[in-house]
Amino acid sequence: MLTKLIPLLCMALFAVPAFPQTSSNTIDDIISGAHAGDFKARVLTYVEAHPGTPEALFLRGLAAEDAQRSVRLYNQLVVDYPSTPLAGRALYRIAQYYFSRGLYVAARREFLKIIEKYPESKYDGEAMYFAAACLCAAGQTTTCRSELQNFLDRNPKSVLVNLAKDDLKELKSSGAGDSHKSRPRKKKGTYSLQLGAFSIAENAENMRSYFDRLGFIVEVVQKQDKDKTMFLVWLGKYDLREAAESAGDSLRRDYNKPYRIVERDAVLGEKRK
C-alpha cells in the first residue's frame, strides 16, 4: 500500500497543481495551465495585489519550496479563514504532507478533520480512503479493512476505488488482522464511550451517522428506562477502562465532543431485566 501512495503524495505536494475548482476565477487562471517557469512570478503578482487574503495564503503555500513552510501557511489559512472553500483544500495538503513523512497519527487526524468540517468538498471521499490507509500503515489492519470497505460503499465512483480494492485483496492474502479470530476475546467487562442518549431513534441515528463518517465504529443501543425506550450512542469497545479513558481524551481533544464511559454488560444487563 505505502509503496504506491507515498510517491503519489510527494508528487502532489511539490508539483505545480492544476485543480479544477478554486474560490475565484482569478486563482483558477493562475493555477491551471501554469508552468514551473512562470508560476512563482504569477503568484507573486497576485499576492502583492491581494495581501492577507485566503487566496494569497493558499498560493504562497503552493509556491513555497520548503514543505514545512507550505504547511505553516496552510495552517494559517485554516485558522484564519475556516469557512472558505480553500480551507478544506489546504487541510488536505497538510494531511498529505504528514502522510508522506510517515507521521500517520498526525495525518489521520487531519484527514478526519476534512471529513468532519468539509463533508461536501471534493476531498471528503479521498480523505476517507487516506484516513483508512493511515491505520493500515500504523499496523491497525483490522480497523483499516473495515474503513476501506466503508470507503468503497460510500464512494463507488472515486478515482481511488481500484486502489482500495487492491489494498483489501492484499490484506486478505496476507491474513493481516485475522490472527485475533483464532483467539477467544473476553466479552464481559468491556467499556464504550457513550456519546449521547436520546428518546427519539432518529436523533440517535443522526449522531451515529455523523461519527461513522469520521471513521469511528459507532452503534445505537436500545435501553428500556421505566416506561420509555432510550437510544444510546456508543463508540468503540475497550477491554480496559484506561483504554476507554485514553480514547475519550483524544475524542475531546480532537473534536471537542463530550462523552461518558459506560460498562457495556452492566447497561445491557439492565436492559434484559
C-alpha positions, 0 to 999 in steps of 0.5 A: 500500500505505502509503496504506491501512495507515498510517491503519489503524495510527494508528487502532489505536494511539490508539483505545480497543481492544476485543480479544477475548482478554486474560490475565484476565477482569478486563482483558477487562471493562475493555477491551471495551465501554469508552468514551473517557469512562470508560476512563482512570478504569477503568484507573486503578482497576485499576492502583492495585489491581494495581501492577507487574503485566503487566496494569497495564503493558499498560493504562497503555500503552493509556491513555497519550496520548503514543505514545512513552510507550505504547511505553516501557511496552510495552517494559517489559512485554516485558522484564519479563514475556516469557512472558505472553500480553500480551507478544506483544500489546504487541510488536505495538503497538510494531511498529505504532507504528514502522510508522506513523512510517515507521521500517520497519527498526525495525518489521520487526524487531519484527514478526519478533520476534512471529513468532519468540517468539509463533508461536501468538498471534493476531498471528503471521499479521498480523505476517507480512503487516506484516513483508512490507509493511515491505520493500515500503515500504523499496523491497525489492519483490522480497523483499516479493512473495515474503513476501506470497505466503508470507503468503497460503499460510500464512494463507488465512483472515486478515482481511488476505488481500484486502489482500495480494492487492491489494498483489501485483496492484499490484506486478505492474502496476507491474513493481516488482522485475522490472527485475533479470530483464532483467539477467544476475546473476553466479552464481559467487562468491556467499556464504550464511550457513550456519546449521547442518549436520546428518546427519539431513534432518529436523533440517535441515528443522526449522531451515529451517522455523523461519527461513522463518517469520521471513521469511528465504529459507532452503534445505537443501543436500545435501553428500556428506562421505566416506561420509555425506550432510550437510544444510546450512542456508543463508540468503540469497545475497550477491554480496559477502562484506561483504554476507554479513558485514553480514547475519550481524551483524544475524542475531546481533544480532537473534536471537542465532543463530550462523552461518558464511559459506560460498562457495556454488560452492566447497561445491557444487563439492565436492559434484559431485566 
